[in-house]
Amino acid sequence: MGDSKRRKETLGEKYGQEANIFPWLPVKKSQAQQFVSWTTRGAWIGIGLLVLYWVTVRFIGPALGLWQVN
C-alpha cells in the first residue's frame, strides 16, 4: 500500500485518471477501444448487407422474373 500512496503523491490530480494514447492526441485508451468495437461492428453489418444484396441480385430477382442473369 505504500507504493500506491507514493504514486498518488507524485501524480497529484492525475492519479486514477485514464491516460491518453499519445500525449499530443486527446483520445483515451477506452475511447480507442470503443472506436475499434464500433468499426468492427459496422464492417460486419456492411458484409451482411453485401451478401444480402448479392443473394437478391443473383437468386431472388431472377426467381421472381424481375430480371435475368446471364
C-alpha positions as CSV (number, residue, x, y, z in Angstrom):
1,M,0.0,0.0,0.0
2,G,3.0,2.3,0.5
3,D,3.7,2.3,-3.3
4,S,0.2,3.3,-4.0
5,K,0.5,6.3,-1.7
6,R,3.8,7.4,-3.2
7,R,2.2,7.1,-6.7
8,K,-0.7,9.2,-5.6
9,E,1.6,11.9,-4.2
10,T,3.7,12.0,-7.3
11,L,0.8,12.1,-9.8
12,G,-1.3,14.5,-7.8
13,E,-4.5,15.3,-9.7
14,K,-3.8,12.8,-12.5
15,Y,-4.0,9.9,-10.1
16,G,-6.7,7.5,-11.1
17,Q,-7.4,9.2,-14.4
18,E,-7.1,7.3,-17.6
19,A,-4.1,8.0,-19.7
20,N,-4.1,9.3,-23.3
21,I,-2.9,7.0,-26.1
22,F,-0.3,9.7,-27.1
23,P,0.5,12.9,-25.2
24,W,-0.4,15.0,-28.2
25,L,-3.6,13.1,-29.0
26,P,-6.6,13.8,-26.7
27,V,-8.0,10.3,-27.0
28,K,-8.2,7.9,-24.1
29,K,-7.5,4.2,-24.3
30,S,-11.1,3.3,-23.6
31,Q,-12.3,5.6,-26.4
32,A,-9.9,3.9,-28.8
33,Q,-11.2,0.5,-27.8
34,Q,-14.8,1.8,-28.3
35,F,-13.8,3.1,-31.8
36,V,-12.4,-0.3,-32.7
37,S,-15.6,-2.0,-31.5
38,W,-17.9,0.2,-33.4
39,T,-15.9,0.0,-36.7
40,T,-15.7,-3.8,-36.4
41,R,-19.5,-4.0,-35.9
42,G,-20.0,-1.6,-38.8
43,A,-17.8,-3.7,-41.1
44,W,-19.7,-6.9,-40.2
45,I,-23.0,-5.1,-40.9
46,G,-21.6,-4.0,-44.3
47,I,-20.6,-7.5,-45.1
48,G,-24.0,-8.8,-44.2
49,L,-25.7,-6.2,-46.4
50,L,-23.4,-7.0,-49.3
51,V,-24.3,-10.7,-49.0
52,L,-28.0,-9.9,-48.9
53,Y,-27.6,-7.7,-52.0
54,W,-25.8,-10.4,-53.8
55,V,-28.4,-13.1,-52.9
56,T,-31.1,-10.7,-54.1
57,V,-29.5,-9.9,-57.4
58,R,-28.3,-13.5,-58.1
59,F,-31.3,-15.6,-56.9
60,I,-34.4,-13.7,-55.7
61,G,-34.7,-11.3,-58.6
62,P,-34.4,-14.0,-61.3
63,A,-36.6,-16.4,-59.4
64,L,-39.4,-13.7,-59.4
65,G,-38.9,-13.0,-63.0
66,L,-37.8,-9.4,-62.4
67,W,-34.6,-9.8,-64.5
68,Q,-32.3,-12.3,-66.0
69,V,-28.7,-13.1,-65.0
70,N,-26.5,-14.2,-68.0
